[in-house]
Amino acid sequence: MQLTPLNPSDHDGVGAVLGLVNAVRNADAPEGPGIVEQSFRAGLRQERPGLDIVHFAATEDGTLVGYLGIGLMVGDNPHLAMAELMVHPDHRHRGHGRAMLDHYTEYASSRGRTDLTAGTLTTWGDGPRRPEAGVAFLERNDFTLALVNVRRRARTDALAPEDEQRLWAEARAASEADYDLRTWTGPAPDDLIESICRLDAKSRTEIPLGDIEMEAEAVDVARARAKEAATAAVHQVPVKAAAVHRATGEVAAITDVHAFEDPAAVHASQGITIADPAHRGHRLGMLVKLANLRRLREQFPRVAEIWTENADVNDRMVAINTALGYEAVDALSVYQRRLRP
């Protein structure tokens, strides 16, 4: 087997990898969100702030058998690496996965990374069965479970109108005395961007990350705008809602959903929802998520369902999502290997 860097400008080569990714999805998790080709292709080309990404195609005798994507954290958290590793269902159990994992380990460690992560989809509760081979493979190669993110989905019309109105009235009653609601599509308003940076920096320390050690991200306006540009470059449109503390003008809570530009895409992806700890107790999480759901329906009526991930121990956000009609599908179990310095 040979591993060669994938040229994002190679239309046919990227198309072959897209075919492999779809084959893996169809075999292992067909209930999951579909791959949007336009965004997939753009994502292989696009640089991401704070992340150095490289892609490899694995071939044997001229046949594509696997894909390996490696991301190295740069600037913040330079000890951390992450990988996405896939073997075509028709070419498994031939040592290709181990060869790609060894390449990942060598690539990351030679660049100073000591904490290596990789994920595999696993069964959650009574949800659809997922292959157990991924867990066995990672554990066999000295990776240990570090974090479980449960994947959930909800239809945009999951709530009966009267139930949605009740939740909305309760959230407004708990917040309207002290907070204003702002919604927008695309880049953040200039008058909120600095406050959004402050809250964004808290996300890595406020959201459960299990045994993965991450420091707060250094986020300034330039970095925030670079993130927005990267989102636009992969043909995704952020739909956002924020609760703004009236007395200080600070953003107290924010949420975002990413819709796809592709008119055939009928799903969207939920991003991070975070409330400043100093402002909890006012139902701001429910408020911004409901407001954003309503804006998403207005801006993208074709979107029928939203996918989200939450750590299995994030009880507060799981409760909000359950009330909004989200149902668990499966879990992304993140494994970690810590290398000795």
Buried (B, 14 or more C-beta within 10 A) or exposed (E): BEBEEBEBEEEEBBEBBBEBBBBBBEEBBEEBBEBBBBBBBBBBEBEBBBBBBEBBBBBBEEEBBBBBBBBBBBEBBBBBBBBBBBBBEEBBEEEBBBBBBEBBBEBBBEEEBBBBBBBBBBBBEEBEEBBEBBBEBBEEBBBEBBBBBBBBBBEBEBBEEEEBEEBBEBBBEBBEEBBEBBBBBEBBEEEBBBBBBEBBBBBBEBBBBBEBEBEBBEBEEEBBBBBBEBBBBBBBBBBBBBBBBEEEEBBBBBBBBBBBBBEEBBBBBBBBBBBBEEBEEBBBBBBBBBBBBBBBEEBBEBBEBBBBBBBBEBEEBBEBBEBBBBEBBBBBBBBBBBBEE
